[in-house]
Amino acid sequence: MIKPYCPSQYIAATDVGTTELDMAVFAHEIGDMHACTGKPQELGGIPHEIGTTGYGVSVAFDATLDFLKNLK
């Protein structure tokens, strides 16, 4: 049901209880390897050693700081 929205409006990502295999199945079912993150490296995913979650947290933190600066 979400295929029309992936990846133009929604990009699925791994979450608690999901694995690289789950994301590979998701991308296969959607028919687009760009429809999600967290895929195995063999399918175009990035190595987890890079710290995808930590990177996402840092981007969100920077956006929050920018937002808070503009509230003054």
mmCIF file of the N, C-alpha and C atoms, coordinates in Angstrom:
data_MODEL
# 
_entry.id   MODEL 
# 
loop_
_atom_site.group_PDB 
_atom_site.id 
_atom_site.type_symbol 
_atom_site.label_atom_id 
_atom_site.label_alt_id 
_atom_site.label_comp_id 
_atom_site.label_asym_id 
_atom_site.label_entity_id 
_atom_site.label_seq_id 
_atom_site.pdbx_PDB_ins_code 
_atom_site.Cartn_x 
_atom_site.Cartn_y 
_atom_site.Cartn_z 
_atom_site.occupancy 
_atom_site.B_iso_or_equiv 
_atom_site.pdbx_formal_charge 
_atom_site.auth_seq_id 
_atom_site.auth_comp_id 
_atom_site.auth_asym_id 
_atom_site.auth_atom_id 
_atom_site.pdbx_PDB_model_num 
ATOM 1   N N  . MET A 1 1  ? 0.802  -1.207 0.000  1.00 0.00 ? 1  MET A N  1 
ATOM 2   C CA . MET A 1 1  ? 0.000  0.000  0.000  1.00 0.00 ? 1  MET A CA 1 
ATOM 3   C C  . MET A 1 1  ? 0.846  1.273  0.000  1.00 0.00 ? 1  MET A C  1 
ATOM 4   N N  . ILE A 1 2  ? 2.076  1.187  0.500  1.00 0.00 ? 2  ILE A N  1 
ATOM 5   C CA . ILE A 1 2  ? 2.881  2.415  0.533  1.00 0.00 ? 2  ILE A CA 1 
ATOM 6   C C  . ILE A 1 2  ? 3.786  2.557  -0.687 1.00 0.00 ? 2  ILE A C  1 
ATOM 7   N N  . LYS A 1 3  ? 3.745  1.600  -1.585 1.00 0.00 ? 3  LYS A N  1 
ATOM 8   C CA . LYS A 1 3  ? 4.612  1.638  -2.765 1.00 0.00 ? 3  LYS A CA 1 
ATOM 9   C C  . LYS A 1 3  ? 4.543  2.972  -3.516 1.00 0.00 ? 3  LYS A C  1 
ATOM 10  N N  . PRO A 1 4  ? 3.357  3.570  -3.717 1.00 0.00 ? 4  PRO A N  1 
ATOM 11  C CA . PRO A 1 4  ? 3.320  4.847  -4.442 1.00 0.00 ? 4  PRO A CA 1 
ATOM 12  C C  . PRO A 1 4  ? 4.078  5.981  -3.745 1.00 0.00 ? 4  PRO A C  1 
ATOM 13  N N  . TYR A 1 5  ? 4.335  5.832  -2.468 1.00 0.00 ? 5  TYR A N  1 
ATOM 14  C CA . TYR A 1 5  ? 4.987  6.894  -1.705 1.00 0.00 ? 5  TYR A CA 1 
ATOM 15  C C  . TYR A 1 5  ? 6.486  6.685  -1.534 1.00 0.00 ? 5  TYR A C  1 
ATOM 16  N N  . CYS A 1 6  ? 6.994  5.536  -1.925 1.00 0.00 ? 6  CYS A N  1 
ATOM 17  C CA . CYS A 1 6  ? 8.409  5.207  -1.761 1.00 0.00 ? 6  CYS A CA 1 
ATOM 18  C C  . CYS A 1 6  ? 9.124  5.322  -3.091 1.00 0.00 ? 6  CYS A C  1 
ATOM 19  N N  . PRO A 1 7  ? 10.246 5.963  -3.197 1.00 0.00 ? 7  PRO A N  1 
ATOM 20  C CA . PRO A 1 7  ? 10.892 6.801  -2.191 1.00 0.00 ? 7  PRO A CA 1 
ATOM 21  C C  . PRO A 1 7  ? 10.567 8.272  -2.315 1.00 0.00 ? 7  PRO A C  1 
ATOM 22  N N  . SER A 1 8  ? 9.601  8.665  -3.124 1.00 0.00 ? 8  SER A N  1 
ATOM 23  C CA . SER A 1 8  ? 9.373  10.099 -3.338 1.00 0.00 ? 8  SER A CA 1 
ATOM 24  C C  . SER A 1 8  ? 8.917  10.848 -2.092 1.00 0.00 ? 8  SER A C  1 
ATOM 25  N N  . GLN A 1 9  ? 8.117  10.210 -1.226 1.00 0.00 ? 9  GLN A N  1 
ATOM 26  C CA . GLN A 1 9  ? 7.635  10.902 -0.040 1.00 0.00 ? 9  GLN A CA 1 
ATOM 27  C C  . GLN A 1 9  ? 8.018  10.206 1.262  1.00 0.00 ? 9  GLN A C  1 
ATOM 28  N N  . TYR A 1 10 ? 8.392  8.946  1.170  1.00 0.00 ? 10 TYR A N  1 
ATOM 29  C CA . TYR A 1 10 ? 8.699  8.174  2.370  1.00 0.00 ? 10 TYR A CA 1 
ATOM 30  C C  . TYR A 1 10 ? 9.829  7.212  2.067  1.00 0.00 ? 10 TYR A C  1 
ATOM 31  N N  . ILE A 1 11 ? 10.819 7.195  2.937  1.00 0.00 ? 11 ILE A N  1 
ATOM 32  C CA . ILE A 1 11 ? 11.914 6.233  2.811  1.00 0.00 ? 11 ILE A CA 1 
ATOM 33  C C  . ILE A 1 11 ? 11.952 5.431  4.098  1.00 0.00 ? 11 ILE A C  1 
ATOM 34  N N  . ALA A 1 12 ? 11.642 4.168  3.985  1.00 0.00 ? 12 ALA A N  1 
ATOM 35  C CA . ALA A 1 12 ? 11.619 3.306  5.163  1.00 0.00 ? 12 ALA A CA 1 
ATOM 36  C C  . ALA A 1 12 ? 13.027 3.128  5.710  1.00 0.00 ? 12 ALA A C  1 
ATOM 37  N N  . ALA A 1 13 ? 13.112 2.879  7.003  1.00 0.00 ? 13 ALA A N  1 
ATOM 38  C CA . ALA A 1 13 ? 14.410 2.658  7.641  1.00 0.00 ? 13 ALA A CA 1 
ATOM 39  C C  . ALA A 1 13 ? 14.267 1.570  8.699  1.00 0.00 ? 13 ALA A C  1 
ATOM 40  N N  . THR A 1 14 ? 15.371 0.963  9.011  1.00 0.00 ? 14 THR A N  1 
ATOM 41  C CA . THR A 1 14 ? 15.355 -0.054 10.053 1.00 0.00 ? 14 THR A CA 1 
ATOM 42  C C  . THR A 1 14 ? 14.960 0.590  11.375 1.00 0.00 ? 14 THR A C  1 
ATOM 43  N N  . ASP A 1 15 ? 14.325 -0.202 12.195 1.00 0.00 ? 15 ASP A N  1 
ATOM 44  C CA . ASP A 1 15 ? 13.884 0.262  13.497 1.00 0.00 ? 15 ASP A CA 1 
ATOM 45  C C  . ASP A 1 15 ? 14.065 -0.877 14.478 1.00 0.00 ? 15 ASP A C  1 
ATOM 46  N N  . VAL A 1 16 ? 13.647 -0.687 15.696 1.00 0.00 ? 16 VAL A N  1 
ATOM 47  C CA . VAL A 1 16 ? 13.780 -1.716 16.713 1.00 0.00 ? 16 VAL A CA 1 
ATOM 48  C C  . VAL A 1 16 ? 13.099 -2.996 16.228 1.00 0.00 ? 16 VAL A C  1 
ATOM 49  N N  . GLY A 1 17 ? 13.852 -4.076 16.232 1.00 0.00 ? 17 GLY A N  1 
ATOM 50  C CA . GLY A 1 17 ? 13.290 -5.370 15.857 1.00 0.00 ? 17 GLY A CA 1 
ATOM 51  C C  . GLY A 1 17 ? 13.374 -5.696 14.379 1.00 0.00 ? 17 GLY A C  1 
ATOM 52  N N  . THR A 1 18 ? 13.917 -4.794 13.563 1.00 0.00 ? 18 THR A N  1 
ATOM 53  C CA . THR A 1 18 ? 14.090 -5.101 12.145 1.00 0.00 ? 18 THR A CA 1 
ATOM 54  C C  . THR A 1 18 ? 15.576 -5.248 11.841 1.00 0.00 ? 18 THR A C  1 
ATOM 55  N N  . THR A 1 19 ? 15.857 -5.930 10.743 1.00 0.00 ? 19 THR A N  1 
ATOM 56  C CA . THR A 1 19 ? 17.236 -6.232 10.384 1.00 0.00 ? 19 THR A CA 1 
ATOM 57  C C  . THR A 1 19 ? 17.515 -5.818 8.949  1.00 0.00 ? 19 THR A C  1 
ATOM 58  N N  . GLU A 1 20 ? 18.759 -5.997 8.540  1.00 0.00 ? 20 GLU A N  1 
ATOM 59  C CA . GLU A 1 20 ? 19.126 -5.763 7.138  1.00 0.00 ? 20 GLU A CA 1 
ATOM 60  C C  . GLU A 1 20 ? 18.293 -6.642 6.210  1.00 0.00 ? 20 GLU A C  1 
ATOM 61  N N  . LEU A 1 21 ? 18.032 -7.863 6.620  1.00 0.00 ? 21 LEU A N  1 
ATOM 62  C CA . LEU A 1 21 ? 17.224 -8.772 5.802  1.00 0.00 ? 21 LEU A CA 1 
ATOM 63  C C  . LEU A 1 21 ? 15.813 -8.222 5.634  1.00 0.00 ? 21 LEU A C  1 
ATOM 64  N N  . ASP A 1 22 ? 15.225 -7.699 6.699  1.00 0.00 ? 22 ASP A N  1 
ATOM 65  C CA . ASP A 1 22 ? 13.894 -7.100 6.599  1.00 0.00 ? 22 ASP A CA 1 
ATOM 66  C C  . ASP A 1 22 ? 13.881 -5.963 5.587  1.00 0.00 ? 22 ASP A C  1 
ATOM 67  N N  . MET A 1 23 ? 14.908 -5.138 5.615  1.00 0.00 ? 23 MET A N  1 
ATOM 68  C CA . MET A 1 23 ? 14.979 -4.006 4.685  1.00 0.00 ? 23 MET A CA 1 
ATOM 69  C C  . MET A 1 23 ? 15.210 -4.482 3.251  1.00 0.00 ? 23 MET A C  1 
ATOM 70  N N  . ALA A 1 24 ? 15.973 -5.553 3.092  1.00 0.00 ? 24 ALA A N  1 
ATOM 71  C CA . ALA A 1 24 ? 16.184 -6.120 1.756  1.00 0.00 ? 24 ALA A CA 1 
ATOM 72  C C  . ALA A 1 24 ? 14.867 -6.648 1.198  1.00 0.00 ? 24 ALA A C  1 
ATOM 73  N N  . VAL A 1 25 ? 14.092 -7.315 2.031  1.00 0.00 ? 25 VAL A N  1 
ATOM 74  C CA . VAL A 1 25 ? 12.781 -7.822 1.596  1.00 0.00 ? 25 VAL A CA 1 
ATOM 75  C C  . VAL A 1 25 ? 11.868 -6.656 1.241  1.00 0.00 ? 25 VAL A C  1 
ATOM 76  N N  . PHE A 1 26 ? 11.873 -5.619 2.068  1.00 0.00 ? 26 PHE A N  1 
ATOM 77  C CA . PHE A 1 26 ? 11.053 -4.438 1.797  1.00 0.00 ? 26 PHE A CA 1 
ATOM 78  C C  . PHE A 1 26 ? 11.395 -3.838 0.437  1.00 0.00 ? 26 PHE A C  1 
ATOM 79  N N  . ALA A 1 27 ? 12.690 -3.603 0.199  1.00 0.00 ? 27 ALA A N  1 
ATOM 80  C CA . ALA A 1 27 ? 13.121 -3.005 -1.070 1.00 0.00 ? 27 ALA A CA 1 
ATOM 81  C C  . ALA A 1 27 ? 12.742 -3.895 -2.250 1.00 0.00 ? 27 ALA A C  1 
ATOM 82  N N  . HIS A 1 28 ? 12.895 -5.192 -2.087 1.00 0.00 ? 28 HIS A N  1 
ATOM 83  C CA . HIS A 1 28 ? 12.537 -6.131 -3.154 1.00 0.00 ? 28 HIS A CA 1 
ATOM 84  C C  . HIS A 1 28 ? 11.038 -6.070 -3.442 1.00 0.00 ? 28 HIS A C  1 
ATOM 85  N N  . GLU A 1 29 ? 10.226 -6.052 -2.398 1.00 0.00 ? 29 GLU A N  1 
ATOM 86  C CA . GLU A 1 29 ? 8.769  -6.023 -2.583 1.00 0.00 ? 29 GLU A CA 1 
ATOM 87  C C  . GLU A 1 29 ? 8.298  -4.716 -3.208 1.00 0.00 ? 29 GLU A C  1 
ATOM 88  N N  . ILE A 1 30 ? 8.921  -3.611 -2.805 1.00 0.00 ? 30 ILE A N  1 
ATOM 89  C CA . ILE A 1 30 ? 8.576  -2.316 -3.385 1.00 0.00 ? 30 ILE A CA 1 
ATOM 90  C C  . ILE A 1 30 ? 9.076  -2.243 -4.829 1.00 0.00 ? 30 ILE A C  1 
ATOM 91  N N  . GLY A 1 31 ? 10.192 -2.933 -5.100 1.00 0.00 ? 31 GLY A N  1 
ATOM 92  C CA . GLY A 1 31 ? 10.763 -2.923 -6.441 1.00 0.00 ? 31 GLY A CA 1 
ATOM 93  C C  . GLY A 1 31 ? 11.721 -1.775 -6.674 1.00 0.00 ? 31 GLY A C  1 
ATOM 94  N N  . ASP A 1 32 ? 12.247 -1.213 -5.583 1.00 0.00 ? 32 ASP A N  1 
ATOM 95  C CA . ASP A 1 32 ? 13.141 -0.077 -5.710 1.00 0.00 ? 32 ASP A CA 1 
ATOM 96  C C  . ASP A 1 32 ? 14.167 -0.125 -4.576 1.00 0.00 ? 32 ASP A C  1 
ATOM 97  N N  . MET A 1 33 ? 15.423 -0.273 -4.914 1.00 0.00 ? 33 MET A N  1 
ATOM 98  C CA . MET A 1 33 ? 16.468 -0.355 -3.899 1.00 0.00 ? 33 MET A CA 1 
ATOM 99  C C  . MET A 1 33 ? 16.675 0.972  -3.171 1.00 0.00 ? 33 MET A C  1 
ATOM 100 N N  . HIS A 1 34 ? 16.094 2.061  -3.671 1.00 0.00 ? 34 HIS A N  1 
ATOM 101 C CA . HIS A 1 34 ? 16.218 3.356  -3.001 1.00 0.00 ? 34 HIS A CA 1 
ATOM 102 C C  . HIS A 1 34 ? 15.051 3.605  -2.052 1.00 0.00 ? 34 HIS A C  1 
ATOM 103 N N  . ALA A 1 35 ? 14.153 2.648  -1.905 1.00 0.00 ? 35 ALA A N  1 
ATOM 104 C CA . ALA A 1 35 ? 12.945 2.834  -1.095 1.00 0.00 ? 35 ALA A CA 1 
ATOM 105 C C  . ALA A 1 35 ? 13.207 2.740  0.398  1.00 0.00 ? 35 ALA A C  1 
ATOM 106 N N  . CYS A 1 36 ? 14.403 2.302  0.789  1.00 0.00 ? 36 CYS A N  1 
ATOM 107 C CA . CYS A 1 36 ? 14.679 2.166  2.213  1.00 0.00 ? 36 CYS A CA 1 
ATOM 108 C C  . CYS A 1 36 ? 16.172 2.243  2.492  1.00 0.00 ? 36 CYS A C  1 
ATOM 109 N N  . THR A 1 37 ? 16.465 2.486  3.757  1.00 0.00 ? 37 THR A N  1 
ATOM 110 C CA . THR A 1 37 ? 17.840 2.459  4.221  1.00 0.00 ? 37 THR A CA 1 
ATOM 111 C C  . THR A 1 37 ? 18.034 1.188  5.039  1.00 0.00 ? 37 THR A C  1 
ATOM 112 N N  . GLY A 1 38 ? 19.245 0.932  5.447  1.00 0.00 ? 38 GLY A N  1 
ATOM 113 C CA . GLY A 1 38 ? 19.511 -0.211 6.309  1.00 0.00 ? 38 GLY A CA 1 
ATOM 114 C C  . GLY A 1 38 ? 19.628 -1.536 5.589  1.00 0.00 ? 38 GLY A C  1 
ATOM 115 N N  . LYS A 1 39 ? 19.784 -1.471 4.263  1.00 0.00 ? 39 LYS A N  1 
ATOM 116 C CA . LYS A 1 39 ? 19.943 -2.699 3.481  1.00 0.00 ? 39 LYS A CA 1 
ATOM 117 C C  . LYS A 1 39 ? 21.336 -3.282 3.698  1.00 0.00 ? 39 LYS A C  1 
ATOM 118 N N  . PRO A 1 40 ? 21.506 -4.565 3.385  1.00 0.00 ? 40 PRO A N  1 
ATOM 119 C CA . PRO A 1 40 ? 22.858 -5.131 3.431  1.00 0.00 ? 40 PRO A CA 1 
ATOM 120 C C  . PRO A 1 40 ? 23.775 -4.391 2.451  1.00 0.00 ? 40 PRO A C  1 
ATOM 121 N N  . GLN A 1 41 ? 25.038 -4.360 2.757  1.00 0.00 ? 41 GLN A N  1 
ATOM 122 C CA . GLN A 1 41 ? 26.004 -3.661 1.907  1.00 0.00 ? 41 GLN A CA 1 
ATOM 123 C C  . GLN A 1 41 ? 25.976 -4.183 0.477  1.00 0.00 ? 41 GLN A C  1 
ATOM 124 N N  . GLU A 1 42 ? 25.731 -5.483 0.304  1.00 0.00 ? 42 GLU A N  1 
ATOM 125 C CA . GLU A 1 42 ? 25.693 -6.075 -1.036 1.00 0.00 ? 42 GLU A CA 1 
ATOM 126 C C  . GLU A 1 42 ? 24.559 -5.509 -1.892 1.00 0.00 ? 42 GLU A C  1 
ATOM 127 N N  . LEU A 1 43 ? 23.542 -4.939 -1.250 1.00 0.00 ? 43 LEU A N  1 
ATOM 128 C CA . LEU A 1 43 ? 22.409 -4.369 -1.977 1.00 0.00 ? 43 LEU A CA 1 
ATOM 129 C C  . LEU A 1 43 ? 22.449 -2.850 -2.016 1.00 0.00 ? 43 LEU A C  1 
ATOM 130 N N  . GLY A 1 44 ? 23.598 -2.287 -1.684 1.00 0.00 ? 44 GLY A N  1 
ATOM 131 C CA . GLY A 1 44 ? 23.751 -0.837 -1.742 1.00 0.00 ? 44 GLY A CA 1 
ATOM 132 C C  . GLY A 1 44 ? 23.662 -0.149 -0.401 1.00 0.00 ? 44 GLY A C  1 
ATOM 133 N N  . GLY A 1 45 ? 23.522 -0.914 0.675  1.00 0.00 ? 45 GLY A N  1 
ATOM 134 C CA . GLY A 1 45 ? 23.505 -0.319 2.002  1.00 0.00 ? 45 GLY A CA 1 
ATOM 135 C C  . GLY A 1 45 ? 24.902 0.108  2.408  1.00 0.00 ? 45 GLY A C  1 
ATOM 136 N N  . ILE A 1 46 ? 24.969 0.999  3.373  1.00 0.00 ? 46 ILE A N  1 
ATOM 137 C CA . ILE A 1 46 ? 26.273 1.447  3.840  1.00 0.00 ? 46 ILE A CA 1 
ATOM 138 C C  . ILE A 1 46 ? 26.694 0.613  5.037  1.00 0.00 ? 46 ILE A C  1 
ATOM 139 N N  . PRO A 1 47 ? 27.993 0.464  5.238  1.00 0.00 ? 47 PRO A N  1 
ATOM 140 C CA . PRO A 1 47 ? 28.452 -0.312 6.397  1.00 0.00 ? 47 PRO A CA 1 
ATOM 141 C C  . PRO A 1 47 ? 27.977 0.327  7.701  1.00 0.00 ? 47 PRO A C  1 
ATOM 142 N N  . HIS A 1 48 ? 27.510 -0.471 8.631  1.00 0.00 ? 48 HIS A N  1 
ATOM 143 C CA . HIS A 1 48 ? 26.982 0.069  9.885  1.00 0.00 ? 48 HIS A CA 1 
ATOM 144 C C  . HIS A 1 48 ? 28.068 0.679  10.753 1.00 0.00 ? 48 HIS A C  1 
ATOM 145 N N  . GLU A 1 49 ? 29.323 0.401  10.442 1.00 0.00 ? 49 GLU A N  1 
ATOM 146 C CA . GLU A 1 49 ? 30.395 1.000  11.216 1.00 0.00 ? 49 GLU A CA 1 
ATOM 147 C C  . GLU A 1 49 ? 30.420 2.519  11.056 1.00 0.00 ? 49 GLU A C  1 
ATOM 148 N N  . ILE A 1 50 ? 29.846 3.023  9.982  1.00 0.00 ? 50 ILE A N  1 
ATOM 149 C CA . ILE A 1 50 ? 29.828 4.473  9.757  1.00 0.00 ? 50 ILE A CA 1 
ATOM 150 C C  . ILE A 1 50 ? 28.934 5.146  10.795 1.00 0.00 ? 50 ILE A C  1 
ATOM 151 N N  . GLY A 1 51 ? 27.982 4.429  11.313 1.00 0.00 ? 51 GLY A N  1 
ATOM 152 C CA . GLY A 1 51 ? 27.133 4.980  12.358 1.00 0.00 ? 51 GLY A CA 1 
ATOM 153 C C  . GLY A 1 51 ? 25.935 5.735  11.829 1.00 0.00 ? 51 GLY A C  1 
ATOM 154 N N  . THR A 1 52 ? 25.106 5.093  11.055 1.00 0.00 ? 52 THR A N  1 
ATOM 155 C CA . THR A 1 52 ? 23.960 5.764  10.446 1.00 0.00 ? 52 THR A CA 1 
ATOM 156 C C  . THR A 1 52 ? 23.039 6.373  11.480 1.00 0.00 ? 52 THR A C  1 
ATOM 157 N N  . THR A 1 53 ? 22.794 5.686  12.579 1.00 0.00 ? 53 THR A N  1 
ATOM 158 C CA . THR A 1 53 ? 21.911 6.240  13.605 1.00 0.00 ? 53 THR A CA 1 
ATOM 159 C C  . THR A 1 53 ? 22.523 7.473  14.228 1.00 0.00 ? 53 THR A C  1 
ATOM 160 N N  . GLY A 1 54 ? 23.791 7.404  14.571 1.00 0.00 ? 54 GLY A N  1 
ATOM 161 C CA . GLY A 1 54 ? 24.472 8.561  15.144 1.00 0.00 ? 54 GLY A CA 1 
ATOM 162 C C  . GLY A 1 54 ? 24.481 9.745  14.195 1.00 0.00 ? 54 GLY A C  1 
ATOM 163 N N  . TYR A 1 55 ? 24.656 9.484  12.922 1.00 0.00 ? 55 TYR A N  1 
ATOM 164 C CA . TYR A 1 55 ? 24.638 10.560 11.929 1.00 0.00 ? 55 TYR A CA 1 
ATOM 165 C C  . TYR A 1 55 ? 23.260 11.209 11.887 1.00 0.00 ? 55 TYR A C  1 
ATOM 166 N N  . GLY A 1 56 ? 22.224 10.393 11.879 1.00 0.00 ? 56 GLY A N  1 
ATOM 167 C CA . GLY A 1 56 ? 20.859 10.930 11.860 1.00 0.00 ? 56 GLY A CA 1 
ATOM 168 C C  . GLY A 1 56 ? 20.563 11.768 13.087 1.00 0.00 ? 56 GLY A C  1 
ATOM 169 N N  . VAL A 1 57 ? 21.037 11.336 14.235 1.00 0.00 ? 57 VAL A N  1 
ATOM 170 C CA . VAL A 1 57 ? 20.844 12.100 15.467 1.00 0.00 ? 57 VAL A CA 1 
ATOM 171 C C  . VAL A 1 57 ? 21.557 13.442 15.362 1.00 0.00 ? 57 VAL A C  1 
ATOM 172 N N  . SER A 1 58 ? 22.758 13.455 14.808 1.00 0.00 ? 58 SER A N  1 
ATOM 173 C CA . SER A 1 58 ? 23.494 14.719 14.702 1.00 0.00 ? 58 SER A CA 1 
ATOM 174 C C  . SER A 1 58 ? 22.804 15.684 13.735 1.00 0.00 ? 58 SER A C  1 
ATOM 175 N N  . VAL A 1 59 ? 22.245 15.177 12.649 1.00 0.00 ? 59 VAL A N  1 
ATOM 176 C CA . VAL A 1 59 ? 21.524 16.035 11.709 1.00 0.00 ? 59 VAL A CA 1 
ATOM 177 C C  . VAL A 1 59 ? 20.273 16.607 12.374 1.00 0.00 ? 59 VAL A C  1 
ATOM 178 N N  . ALA A 1 60 ? 19.540 15.762 13.105 1.00 0.00 ? 60 ALA A N  1 
ATOM 179 C CA . ALA A 1 60 ? 18.346 16.232 13.808 1.00 0.00 ? 60 ALA A CA 1 
ATOM 180 C C  . ALA A 1 60 ? 18.705 17.269 14.873 1.00 0.00 ? 60 ALA A C  1 
ATOM 181 N N  . PHE A 1 61 ? 19.806 17.052 15.570 1.00 0.00 ? 61 PHE A N  1 
ATOM 182 C CA . PHE A 1 61 ? 20.249 17.993 16.598 1.00 0.00 ? 61 PHE A CA 1 
ATOM 183 C C  . PHE A 1 61 ? 20.594 19.341 15.978 1.00 0.00 ? 61 PHE A C  1 
ATOM 184 N N  . ASP A 1 62 ? 21.325 19.332 14.863 1.00 0.00 ? 62 ASP A N  1 
ATOM 185 C CA . ASP A 1 62 ? 21.663 20.577 14.176 1.00 0.00 ? 62 ASP A CA 1 
ATOM 186 C C  . ASP A 1 62 ? 20.407 21.318 13.718 1.00 0.00 ? 62 ASP A C  1 
ATOM 187 N N  . ALA A 1 63 ? 19.438 20.581 13.187 1.00 0.00 ? 63 ALA A N  1 
ATOM 188 C CA . ALA A 1 63 ? 18.184 21.202 12.746 1.00 0.00 ? 63 ALA A CA 1 
ATOM 189 C C  . ALA A 1 63 ? 17.441 21.806 13.931 1.00 0.00 ? 63 ALA A C  1 
ATOM 190 N N  . THR A 1 64 ? 17.464 21.119 15.060 1.00 0.00 ? 64 THR A N  1 
ATOM 191 C CA . THR A 1 64 ? 16.812 21.637 16.267 1.00 0.00 ? 64 THR A CA 1 
ATOM 192 C C  . THR A 1 64 ? 17.471 22.927 16.736 1.00 0.00 ? 64 THR A C  1 
ATOM 193 N N  . LEU A 1 65 ? 18.798 22.947 16.732 1.00 0.00 ? 65 LEU A N  1 
ATOM 194 C CA . LEU A 1 65 ? 19.510 24.166 17.136 1.00 0.00 ? 65 LEU A CA 1 
ATOM 195 C C  . LEU A 1 65 ? 19.169 25.329 16.209 1.00 0.00 ? 65 LEU A C  1 
ATOM 196 N N  . ASP A 1 66 ? 19.135 25.081 14.908 1.00 0.00 ? 66 ASP A N  1 
ATOM 197 C CA . ASP A 1 66 ? 18.771 26.131 13.953 1.00 0.00 ? 66 ASP A CA 1 
ATOM 198 C C  . ASP A 1 66 ? 17.361 26.641 14.226 1.00 0.00 ? 66 ASP A C  1 
ATOM 199 N N  . PHE A 1 67 ? 16.437 25.731 14.503 1.00 0.00 ? 67 PHE A N  1 
ATOM 200 C CA . PHE A 1 67 ? 15.067 26.099 14.791 1.00 0.00 ? 67 PHE A CA 1 
ATOM 201 C C  . PHE A 1 67 ? 14.988 26.961 16.046 1.00 0.00 ? 67 PHE A C  1 
ATOM 202 N N  . LEU A 1 68 ? 15.683 26.538 17.091 1.00 0.00 ? 68 LEU A N  1 
ATOM 203 C CA . LEU A 1 68 ? 15.646 27.274 18.349 1.00 0.00 ? 68 LEU A CA 1 
ATOM 204 C C  . LEU A 1 68 ? 16.266 28.668 18.201 1.00 0.00 ? 68 LEU A C  1 
ATOM 205 N N  . LYS A 1 69 ? 17.299 28.795 17.386 1.00 0.00 ? 69 LYS A N  1 
ATOM 206 C CA . LYS A 1 69 ? 17.908 30.113 17.157 1.00 0.00 ? 69 LYS A CA 1 
ATOM 207 C C  . LYS A 1 69 ? 16.914 31.072 16.517 1.00 0.00 ? 69 LYS A C  1 
ATOM 208 N N  . ASN A 1 70 ? 16.047 30.544 15.671 1.00 0.00 ? 70 ASN A N  1 
ATOM 209 C CA . ASN A 1 70 ? 15.084 31.389 14.954 1.00 0.00 ? 70 ASN A CA 1 
ATOM 210 C C  . ASN A 1 70 ? 13.866 31.738 15.795 1.00 0.00 ? 70 ASN A C  1 
ATOM 211 N N  . LEU A 1 71 ? 13.719 31.213 16.980 1.00 0.00 ? 71 LEU A N  1 
ATOM 212 C CA . LEU A 1 71 ? 12.576 31.525 17.837 1.00 0.00 ? 71 LEU A CA 1 
ATOM 213 C C  . LEU A 1 71 ? 12.702 32.873 18.537 1.00 0.00 ? 71 LEU A C  1 
ATOM 214 N N  . LYS A 1 72 ? 13.908 33.394 18.593 1.00 0.00 ? 72 LYS A N  1 
ATOM 215 C CA . LYS A 1 72 ? 14.133 34.669 19.300 1.00 0.00 ? 72 LYS A CA 1 
ATOM 216 C C  . LYS A 1 72 ? 13.494 35.836 18.605 1.00 0.00 ? 72 LYS A C  1 
# 
